[in-house]
C-alpha cells in the first residue's frame, strides 16, 4: 500500500506538471492555471478517498464473513460440548 501511495503521489505530480504545460500552451493566465490545478488536486484526492473507502468496505466484508463462520463454529462446539457432558456425566442416570 505504501508503494502504491508513493506511486499515486508521483502520478499527481506528473498530472499537475502536464496541466501546467498544457494550460500555458493554451494561453491560460496564472490564476486560471492555479484554479485548474487546485481542482485537479481536489478531484485526485477524492478519487483516492473513494478507493480507500472501497478497500475498507472489502476488508469489513471479509471480517463479517469470517466472524459469521467462527461464530457458527463456536455455537456448534458449544452444543457438542453440552451433549457430551450430558451423555458422559451422571445426568441420564448412569453409575450410582
C-alpha positions in Angstrom: 0.0 0.0 0.0 2.9 2.4 0.8 4.4 1.8 -2.6 1.1 2.4 -4.3 0.6 5.6 -2.3 4.0 6.8 -3.3 3.2 6.0 -6.9 -0.1 7.9 -6.6 1.8 11.0 -5.4 4.2 10.7 -8.4 1.2 10.4 -10.7 -0.3 13.6 -9.2 2.9 15.5 -9.7 3.1 14.3 -13.3 -0.6 15.3 -13.8 0.0 18.8 -12.3 3.1 19.3 -14.5 1.1 18.2 -17.6 -1.8 20.5 -16.7 0.5 23.5 -16.2 2.3 22.8 -19.5 -0.9 22.4 -21.5 -2.5 25.3 -19.8 0.4 27.6 -20.6 0.4 26.4 -24.2 -3.3 27.1 -24.4 -2.7 30.7 -23.2 -4.3 30.5 -19.7 -3.1 33.0 -17.2 -1.6 32.1 -13.8 -4.9 32.5 -11.9 -6.7 30.1 -14.3 -3.8 27.6 -14.1 -3.8 27.8 -10.3 -7.6 27.2 -10.2 -7.3 24.3 -12.6 -4.5 22.7 -10.7 -6.5 23.1 -7.4 -9.5 21.4 -8.9 -7.3 18.6 -10.3 -5.7 18.1 -6.8 -9.2 18.0 -5.2 -10.5 15.5 -7.7 -7.5 13.3 -7.3 -7.8 13.4 -3.5 -11.5 12.5 -3.8 -10.6 9.6 -6.1 -8.1 8.3 -3.5 -10.6 8.6 -0.7 -13.1 6.6 -2.7 -10.5 3.9 -3.4 -9.6 3.7 0.3 -13.3 3.5 1.2 -13.7 0.6 -1.2 -10.7 -1.1 0.3 -12.2 -0.6 3.8 -15.6 -2.0 2.6 -13.9 -5.1 1.2 -11.9 -5.6 4.5 -15.1 -5.3 6.6 -17.0 -7.6 4.3 -14.2 -10.2 4.8 -14.3 -9.7 8.6 -18.1 -10.1 8.6 -17.8 -13.4 6.6 -15.1 -14.7 8.8 -16.8 -13.6 12.0 -20.1 -15.3 10.9 -18.4 -18.7 10.3 -16.3 -18.5 13.5 -19.5 -17.7 15.5 -21.4 -20.6 13.9 -18.4 -22.9 14.7 -18.4 -21.7 18.3 -22.1 -22.4 18.7 -21.7 -25.9 17.2 -18.8 -26.6 19.6 -20.9 -25.4 22.5 -23.8 -27.7 21.5 -21.4 -30.7 21.1 -19.8 -29.9 24.4 -23.1 -29.8 26.2 -24.2 -33.1 24.6 -21.0 -34.9 25.5 -21.3 -33.5 29.1 -24.8 -34.8 29.4 -24.0 -38.2 27.8 -20.8 -38.9 29.8 -22.0 -37.3 33.0 -24.4 -38.6 35.6 -27.3 -36.6 34.1 -29.0 -39.6 32.4 -28.7 -41.8 35.5 -25.5 -43.6 34.7 -23.5 -45.1 37.6 -24.7 -44.9 41.2 
